[in-house]
Amino acid sequence: PATLKMGLGVYTATPTTADATEDKDGQGKVAITAAVITVDAEGKVVACQLDTADLTVKFTLDGKAVANDGFKTKYEQGKDYNMVTYGGAAKEWFEQADAFEAFVVGKTLDEIKALVAEGNKGTADVIGAGCTIMIHEFVGAIEKAFANLADSAATAESALKLGMNVEQTTADATEEKDGSNQVETTIFAAAVDAEGKVLVAASDCVQVKFTFNATGASTLDTTKAISSKRELGANYGMVAYGGAAKEWFEQADAFNALCVGKTATEIKALCAADNYGTDEVKTAGCTILVNGLTKAAAKIG
């Protein structure tokens, strides 16, 4: 069978913040949507997988960060996302995402971009196909995935997989220094064969640091667009400021290459006890912390 191009795209919406009050904790919200696609020689989508990490973090009036008890993507929440029960929707979010994924198969980027209609919802055809939610973030992620297309060993027979893992880091504010509630979302996508072995892998990471002062007021500049680590490229500054031999995206590429031929379970085992990679990973040119990558990869099993 003919090989396909594969691309991963990550669309980060503009974050929103609210200051803490006497009655309510302050909060920061951000939605990160990932799309992985395979595309044929005619530029038409063969397969598509989507997910969104809709993240909310909180901080108190006296500038303390509130830790979450874990994060699940909208897809992972399944029926617990409660669009049907509380939102009166006919279908749950994951079912609507599935409907949109199926609808874009056979379409080019221009045709997919034309599916966004009034109020960021889909055209009548999209709604008729069972996707009544807003789709502009899906389309934004798919557009980025097209921009990142590369030759691969994936074919129409391959299964496309997408995993997202969220890690939180918190620090309370002091009189001298802002506190922070940071969420780092790592995305791992792959095309796998019938035995679950990776044929090609792609990854990215989005770090959003919600800052606030000792009186619970948000200090994040929400006018500044948030780029993923891959989008930042050399501007991520690991080489310039961190003294690293290679930039984040280059190290992630080395990790992705090492995943080829491995199953999700085998990829999970590439993380050592200190959250860095095993010797095999380091020798391959990836010396960064890999626990986010391996946790995201474990979800494709």
C-alpha positions in Angstrom: 0.0 0.0 0.0 1.0 3.6 -0.7 2.7 5.5 2.2 1.1 8.6 3.5 2.3 11.9 5.0 1.5 12.4 8.7 1.3 15.7 10.7 0.5 16.7 14.2 -0.9 20.2 14.9 -1.6 21.9 18.2 -3.9 24.9 18.5 -3.8 26.8 21.8 -6.8 29.1 22.4 -6.3 32.5 24.1 -6.2 31.9 27.9 -8.6 33.7 30.1 -8.1 34.7 33.8 -10.2 36.0 36.7 -8.9 37.5 39.9 -9.7 36.0 43.2 -12.5 37.6 45.3 -13.7 37.1 48.9 -16.2 34.6 47.6 -14.3 32.8 44.8 -10.8 31.6 44.0 -9.1 33.3 41.1 -8.6 31.1 38.0 -6.9 30.6 34.7 -8.4 28.7 31.8 -6.8 27.5 28.6 -7.9 25.0 25.9 -5.3 23.1 23.9 -6.6 21.1 20.9 -4.4 18.5 19.1 -5.0 17.0 15.7 -3.0 14.3 14.0 -3.8 13.5 10.4 -2.5 11.2 7.6 -2.8 12.6 4.1 -2.6 11.0 0.6 -0.7 12.2 -2.5 -3.7 14.3 -3.5 -3.6 16.2 -0.3 -6.8 14.6 1.1 -7.2 13.4 4.7 -7.1 9.6 5.1 -7.5 9.6 8.9 -7.8 12.1 11.7 -7.7 12.0 15.5 -8.6 15.0 17.7 -8.7 15.8 21.4 -8.8 18.8 23.6 -7.3 19.4 27.0 -9.6 22.1 28.6 -7.6 23.2 31.6 -8.7 25.2 34.6 -6.4 26.1 37.5 -7.1 28.2 40.6 -5.4 30.4 43.1 -6.6 32.0 46.4 -7.1 35.6 47.5 -3.9 35.4 49.6 -1.9 34.3 46.6 -1.7 30.5 47.1 -1.8 28.1 44.2 -4.5 25.4 44.3 -3.3 22.0 43.0 -5.8 20.0 40.9 -6.3 16.3 41.6 -5.4 15.4 38.0 -6.5 16.4 34.5 -8.4 14.5 31.9 -8.9 15.5 28.2 -12.4 15.9 26.9 -12.1 12.6 25.1 -10.9 10.8 28.3 -13.8 12.2 30.2 -16.2 10.3 27.9 -19.8 10.4 29.1 -18.6 12.2 32.3 -18.1 15.3 30.3 -21.9 15.6 30.6 -22.9 17.5 27.5 -25.9 15.2 27.2 -27.0 15.2 30.9 -26.6 18.9 31.6 -26.1 20.5 28.2 -29.1 18.9 26.5 -26.9 17.8 23.6 -27.9 14.8 21.5 -24.4 13.4 21.6 -21.4 13.6 24.0 -18.3 15.6 23.1 -16.3 12.5 22.2 -19.0 11.3 19.9 -19.2 14.7 18.2 -15.4 14.7 17.8 -15.6 11.2 16.2 -18.3 12.5 13.8 -16.1 15.4 12.8 -13.0 13.2 12.4 -15.0 10.9 10.0 -16.4 13.9 8.1 -13.0 15.4 7.2 -11.8 12.1 5.6 -11.4 12.6 1.9 -11.2 16.4 2.2 -8.4 18.8 1.4 -7.3 21.6 3.8 -9.2 24.3 1.9 -12.4 22.1 2.0 -11.9 21.6 5.8 -11.4 25.3 6.4 -14.6 26.0 4.5 -16.6 23.9 7.1 -16.5 26.7 9.7 -19.7 28.6 9.7 -21.6 31.2 11.8 -20.7 31.3 15.5 -17.7 29.0 14.8 -20.0 26.0 14.4 -19.9 23.7 11.4 -21.9 24.1 8.2 -25.3 22.4 7.9 -23.5 19.3 6.5 -21.2 19.1 9.6 -24.2 19.5 11.9 -26.1 16.9 9.9 -23.2 14.5 10.3 -23.6 14.7 14.1 -21.2 17.4 15.2 -23.1 20.4 16.6 -20.3 21.8 18.8 -17.9 24.7 17.8 -15.3 23.4 15.3 -12.9 26.3 14.8 -10.4 25.0 17.2 -10.5 21.5 15.5 -9.9 23.2 12.2 -7.1 25.4 13.6 -5.3 22.3 14.9 -5.9 20.5 11.5 -4.5 23.5 9.6 -1.3 23.3 11.8 -1.1 19.5 11.2 -1.2 20.1 7.4 1.7 22.6 7.9 3.7 19.9 9.7 3.1 17.1 7.3 6.1 14.9 6.6 6.7 11.7 4.7 6.1 8.6 6.8 5.7 4.8 6.8 2.0 5.1 7.6 -0.5 3.6 5.2 -4.3 3.6 5.0 -4.2 0.3 7.0 -2.4 2.0 9.9 -4.3 3.1 13.0 -3.8 6.7 14.0 -3.4 7.3 17.8 -3.2 10.4 19.9 -2.3 10.8 23.6 -2.2 13.9 25.8 -0.7 14.2 29.3 -1.0 17.2 31.7 1.5 17.9 34.5 1.0 20.7 37.0 3.7 22.8 38.8 2.7 25.3 41.5 4.3 28.0 43.5 2.7 30.4 46.0 3.0 34.1 45.7 5.1 36.2 48.1 5.3 40.0 48.6 8.4 39.9 46.4 7.4 37.4 43.8 4.4 36.3 41.8 3.1 32.8 42.4 2.3 30.5 39.5 0.1 27.6 38.6 1.6 26.0 35.5 0.1 23.4 33.3 2.3 21.6 30.8 0.5 19.5 28.2 2.5 16.9 26.3 1.1 15.5 23.1 2.2 12.2 21.5 0.8 11.0 18.2 1.6 7.9 16.2 0.5 5.7 13.3 0.7 2.1 14.5 0.6 -1.3 12.7 -1.7 -4.2 13.4 0.5 -5.3 16.3 0.4 -1.9 17.9 4.0 -1.1 16.9 4.8 2.5 16.1 5.5 3.2 12.4 5.9 7.0 12.8 5.6 9.3 15.9 5.2 13.0 16.4 5.1 15.0 19.6 4.8 18.5 21.0 4.3 20.3 24.3 2.5 23.4 25.4 3.5 25.2 28.7 1.0 27.7 30.1 2.1 29.5 33.3 -0.7 31.3 35.1 0.8 33.9 37.4 -0.8 35.9 40.2 0.3 38.2 43.0 0.0 37.9 46.8 -3.5 39.5 46.7 -4.9 36.9 44.3 -4.8 39.1 41.2 -3.9 37.5 37.9 -0.7 38.9 36.3 -0.6 36.9 33.1 -0.6 38.9 29.9 -3.4 37.2 28.0 -2.8 39.3 24.9 0.4 37.4 24.2 -0.2 34.3 22.0 1.0 31.0 23.4 3.2 28.9 21.1 4.0 25.2 21.6 7.6 24.2 22.3 7.9 22.9 18.7 6.5 26.2 17.3 9.0 28.1 19.4 11.9 26.1 17.8 15.2 27.7 18.6 13.4 30.5 20.5 12.6 28.1 23.3 16.1 28.8 24.3 17.4 25.5 25.6 20.6 25.9 23.7 21.1 29.7 24.2 20.1 29.8 27.8 20.1 26.3 29.1 23.5 25.2 27.7 21.8 22.2 26.0 23.5 20.6 23.0 20.1 20.4 21.2 16.8 22.3 21.2 13.6 20.8 22.6 12.2 20.0 19.2 15.4 18.2 18.1 15.5 16.2 21.3 11.8 15.3 20.9 12.5 14.2 17.3 15.2 11.9 18.6 12.7 10.5 21.0 10.1 10.0 18.3 12.6 8.2 16.1 13.5 5.9 19.0 9.8 5.0 19.4 9.5 3.4 15.9 9.1 -0.3 16.1 8.0 -0.1 19.8 4.6 -0.6 21.4 3.1 1.8 23.9 4.2 -0.4 26.8 7.8 -0.5 25.5 7.8 3.3 25.1 6.6 3.7 28.6 9.6 1.8 29.8 11.9 4.4 28.2 11.4 6.6 31.3 13.8 6.1 34.1 13.1 6.6 37.8 14.3 10.2 37.7 11.9 11.1 34.9 14.8 11.4 32.4 15.2 8.8 29.6 17.0 5.5 29.9 20.6 5.3 28.6 19.1 4.2 25.3 17.2 7.5 25.1 20.1 9.7 26.1 22.4 7.9 23.6 19.8 8.6 20.9 20.2 12.4 21.6 17.3 13.1 24.0 18.5 14.3 27.4 15.4 16.2 28.5 12.8 15.0 31.0 10.7 12.4 29.1 8.0 11.5 31.7 5.5 13.7 29.9 6.3 12.1 26.5 6.1 8.6 27.9 2.9 9.2 29.8 1.3 10.6 26.7 2.6 7.7 24.6 1.3 5.2 27.1 -2.2 6.4 26.2 -2.0 5.2 22.6 -1.9 1.6 23.7 
